[in-house]
Amino acid sequence: MAKRDWYRLDNSAKIMPCTTTILNTNVFRLTCTLFDDVDKKALQEALDKTLIEFPMYLCTMKDGLFWHYLEKIDYKPLVKEEKSHVCKKIDKDILFRVLYYKKRVHLEVYHALSDGNGAMEFFKYLICTYIKIVKKLKVDIPLNDSSVSEKEKDDFKTFDKSNFKFTINRRKIGYKFKHSKKDTIKHDIIEMHLPVDKVKSIAKKYNTTITIYLVAVYIKSIIDNMKVKELKRPIGITIPVDLRSIFPSKTIRNFFYTFLTSYKADDKNVEIEDIVKVVAEQFKNELTKECLQEKLNSYMLLEKLLVIRVIPNFIKDLGLKYFAMGGKKGQTSVLSNLGLIKLPDPYSKYVDSFTAIASTEDLSLTVCSFNNKMVLSFSSHFLSKDIERCFLKELQKEIDTNILVVSNIKEGE
């Protein structure tokens, strides 16, 4: 079978080029913190071996007449020591980068190439390969039993059942942050490190999941910083949903759906329990296989329309940008939970934690867990950090242990 030298962008990837800005670069970062300092030579060797298993990562993005597309490249990227800001814009020449600093290894990916869960498969393989090299392990890496073709599949098309029926989802305009922004493109990052079992026990107290509990805390933190007259707008938190948990997919490309959960407060005196009930009901009703199949179908319908297929790329980008803006009118912020990251034995004992960060034009929250360590990562361009403080205060009220806070914000910034 001949090797593929180009790929069509998947359904989610098509919207990335036209929505990329100097602040929201559509780049996300996955980080693994080890117990030892990183060996650059071994990390480069690990990357070279990982790219054999994940050849699709060796792509550049091209501008076609009707669509952007990915084209294979014949050179391999070099690992570099981190010297710049988080989630810096990625050139089209190569759509990811591997960085290191002291004990940390970073993978930064342009969203047109993959989503967080797909990239995590690449990243786990990279980390295990690196550990195998530096620790001289003889154990095989029991990850990624899928074939290259399975990894490279566009599973939006695999599971598409769309027809030419339109459904219009009318959403109320959500509350938008009014905070002043910094005059720099650098993302401010605030990480909160805490035990998974503590958060799980609190969620259990509210008879809900960790994700729903964290969404409720986030909403309450936003409400605490709103003026009374602003409460007329609902708070909309967008949740990326990994479709691999619903459909039998092994793709490392984008395969997710964004679900908007919304809460409108009658007054400032709102309790976590009240928010949990509303959010949990929305999760229950919207995140069924039937609903997700319907959403996948509606996404795919856009590609099938012949009138759209023949529109030149630059005009299509303007239309997709307008479509994306409409899809975000109910959104206040984004909370993405990558869930519990697992590494096989004996590799896991060499890893301290995993974290994830997403680029944003305002404020977003990303959650990542490994063993019993959860890291909540706020990414922000706002001068004010009051929402993060309220979030921390709300967590600290419930958790009977100290929460470690780490930030890249320097004094005076």
Salt bridges, closest charged atoms under 4 A:
ASP10 OD2 - ARG253 NE 3.99
ASP36 OD2 - LYS135 NZ 2.91
ASP37 OD1 - LYS103 NZ 3.53
GLU45 OE2 - LYS49 NZ 3.35
ASP63 OD1 - HIS68 ND1 2.64
ASP63 OD1 - LYS92 NZ 3.11
GLU82 OE2 - ARG29 NH2 2.66
GLU82 OE1 - HIS106 NE2 3.22
GLU108 OE2 - ARG29 NE 2.70
GLU108 OE1 - ARG97 NH1 2.49
ASP115 OD1 - ARG244 NH2 3.02
GLU121 OE2 - LYS124 NZ 3.37
ASP140 OD1 - LYS132 NZ 3.80
ASP145 OD1 - LYS250 NZ 3.81
ASP160 OD2 - LYS304 NZ 2.75
ASP188 OD1 - LYS182 NZ 2.67
ASP188 OD1 - LYS186 NZ 3.46
ASP188 OD2 - LYS385 NZ 3.02
GLU191 OE1 - ARG104 NH2 3.26
GLU191 OE1 - HIS193 NE2 2.91
ASP224 OD2 - LYS220 NZ 3.32
ASP242 OD1 - ARG244 NH1 2.65
GLU303 OE1 - LYS14 NZ 3.35
ASP317 OD2 - HIS68 NE2 2.90
ASP352 OD1 - LYS373 NZ 2.27
ASP386 OD1 - ARG389 NH1 2.90
GLU394 OE1 - LYS220 NZ 3.93
GLU394 OE1 - LYS397 NZ 3.49
GLU398 OE1 - LYS205 NZ 2.64
ASP400 OD1 - LYS198 NZ 3.03
GLU413 OE1 - LYS186 NZ 3.35
